[in-house]
Amino acid sequence: MKVKVLNKEGKETGKTVELSEEVFGVEPNQHVVWLDVKHYLANQRQGTHKSKERAEISRSTKKLVRQKGSGGARHGSAKAPTYVGGGTVFGPRPRDYDFKLNKKIKVLARKSVLSSRVAENNLIIVEDFNIDSPKTKAYIQFLNALSLSGKKTLFVVNGGENNLYLSARNIPKTKVVDKDSVNTYDLINTEIILLAESTVSHLESILKD
């Protein structure tokens, strides 16, 4: 399939890019997308959560009330979970949330999202460009030229466009990522995907079977 290439002013350049059906035209598999997003989010968790259990509470070990004659239940320690400030029963412990996910599943997930965006006409190819200095205003003008102001966008660039990263980082709903860092979560967590012209061949090379 052929897609027109736009410049940073939002105008057609007269060039087209041939998108590989093997990457941008597959049948989307929602389950593998869910698996890859779950894997990505699991890796973001530090897993350092911890609550103190009964043996870790520092409180008096004096027996609270006499064993018999009170008319109530027997109590031997203020560390018991029945008391305010006592230990937690089955509380969270530090753990690693990571799990194994096959590389082919990750590849299929990214292809599924890209193919969905193409089918929805929510994928735009932009001619490679950079800006002279980090200016938020310059990136906002770029989004306005493409009629994307206020929309959630992801711009996948070739790498080295540091001024683009710096210009976009303070704009809500907008993210610029390097072609080697793009992941399924970023791709699905956006409304419009912008691809720099030079990134198309790279994505096709790493996502083809």
TACORUR-V989791 format. One record per residue. N is the residue number from 1. RES is the residue in one letter. PHI is phi in whole degrees, 0 to 359 (NA if undefined). BURIAL is I if it has 9 or more other ideal C-beta (glycine too) atoms within 8 Angstrom, else O. D_CENTER is the distance of its C-alpha to the mean C-alpha in whole Angstrom. Layout:
n = <N/N>
res = <RES/RES>
phi = <PHI/PHI>
burial = <BURIAL/BURIAL>
d_center = <D_CENTER/D_CENTER>
This chain:
n = <1/2/3/4/5/6/7/8/9/10/11/12/13/14/15/16/17/18/19/20/21/22/23/24/25/26/27/28/29/30/31/32/33/34/35/36/37/38/39/40/41/42/43/44/45/46/47/48/49/50/51/52/53/54/55/56/57/58/59/60/61/62/63/64/65/66/67/68/69/70/71/72/73/74/75/76/77/78/79/80/81/82/83/84/85/86/87/88/89/90/91/92/93/94/95/96/97/98/99/100/101/102/103/104/105/106/107/108/109/110/111/112/113/114/115/116/117/118/119/120/121/122/123/124/125/126/127/128/129/130/131/132/133/134/135/136/137/138/139/140/141/142/143/144/145/146/147/148/149/150/151/152/153/154/155/156/157/158/159/160/161/162/163/164/165/166/167/168/169/170/171/172/173/174/175/176/177/178/179/180/181/182/183/184/185/186/187/188/189/190/191/192/193/194/195/196/197/198/199/200/201/202/203/204/205/206/207/208/209>
res = <M/K/V/K/V/L/N/K/E/G/K/E/T/G/K/T/V/E/L/S/E/E/V/F/G/V/E/P/N/Q/H/V/V/W/L/D/V/K/H/Y/L/A/N/Q/R/Q/G/T/H/K/S/K/E/R/A/E/I/S/R/S/T/K/K/L/V/R/Q/K/G/S/G/G/A/R/H/G/S/A/K/A/P/T/Y/V/G/G/G/T/V/F/G/P/R/P/R/D/Y/D/F/K/L/N/K/K/I/K/V/L/A/R/K/S/V/L/S/S/R/V/A/E/N/N/L/I/I/V/E/D/F/N/I/D/S/P/K/T/K/A/Y/I/Q/F/L/N/A/L/S/L/S/G/K/K/T/L/F/V/V/N/G/G/E/N/N/L/Y/L/S/A/R/N/I/P/K/T/K/V/V/D/K/D/S/V/N/T/Y/D/L/I/N/T/E/I/I/L/L/A/E/S/T/V/S/H/L/E/S/I/L/K/D>
phi = <NA/255/233/289/259/256/265/289/270/82/258/291/268/90/263/228/241/273/272/290/295/289/246/256/226/274/285/300/247/292/292/290/296/299/297/290/294/299/295/296/293/295/289/279/279/285/69/264/296/201/237/282/264/304/287/257/280/258/217/299/264/294/296/290/226/296/296/234/94/278/83/246/288/280/228/243/208/284/279/298/293/285/257/298/90/281/289/269/268/53/285/293/234/302/203/257/270/295/216/284/223/297/299/296/292/297/296/296/297/293/296/296/291/299/295/297/294/295/297/271/60/248/237/238/262/242/300/302/203/218/243/295/214/296/220/301/300/294/287/295/297/297/295/296/296/265/58/245/297/87/266/281/233/233/251/266/250/283/114/93/274/297/294/293/302/293/287/264/290/261/263/299/66/232/215/244/230/283/299/274/253/293/224/298/297/297/293/274/271/208/268/235/255/254/244/295/307/284/277/298/295/293/299/295/291/269/255/287/292>
burial = <O/O/I/I/I/I/I/O/O/O/O/O/I/O/O/O/I/O/I/I/O/I/I/I/I/I/O/I/I/O/O/I/I/O/I/I/I/O/I/I/I/I/O/O/O/O/O/O/O/O/O/O/I/I/O/O/I/O/I/O/O/O/O/O/O/O/O/O/O/O/O/O/O/O/I/O/I/I/I/I/O/O/O/O/O/I/I/O/O/O/I/O/O/O/O/O/O/O/O/O/O/O/O/O/I/I/I/I/I/I/I/I/I/I/I/I/I/I/O/O/O/I/I/I/I/I/I/O/O/O/I/O/O/O/I/I/O/I/I/I/O/I/I/I/I/I/O/I/O/O/O/I/I/I/I/I/I/I/O/O/I/O/I/I/I/O/I/I/O/O/I/O/O/I/I/I/I/I/I/O/O/I/I/I/I/I/I/I/O/I/O/I/I/I/I/I/I/O/I/I/O/I/I/I/O/O/I/O/O>
d_center = <28/29/27/28/27/27/28/26/29/27/31/31/32/34/32/30/27/28/25/25/25/24/21/20/23/22/22/19/18/16/17/15/12/12/13/10/7/10/10/7/7/10/10/9/12/15/17/20/21/25/28/32/34/37/39/36/38/40/43/47/48/51/52/51/54/57/57/59/61/58/58/54/51/52/49/49/46/44/41/41/38/40/41/39/38/38/36/33/33/30/28/25/25/23/21/18/16/15/16/18/16/18/17/19/17/13/16/17/13/12/16/16/13/15/18/17/17/20/22/21/22/19/18/20/22/23/25/24/25/25/26/29/28/24/25/23/26/26/22/23/26/24/22/25/27/24/24/21/21/20/17/13/13/11/14/14/17/19/19/22/21/21/22/20/17/19/20/17/15/18/17/15/13/13/11/13/11/14/15/14/11/9/7/7/4/5/8/8/7/10/14/15/14/17/18/20/23/23/20/21/23/21/18/21/23/20/19/22/24>
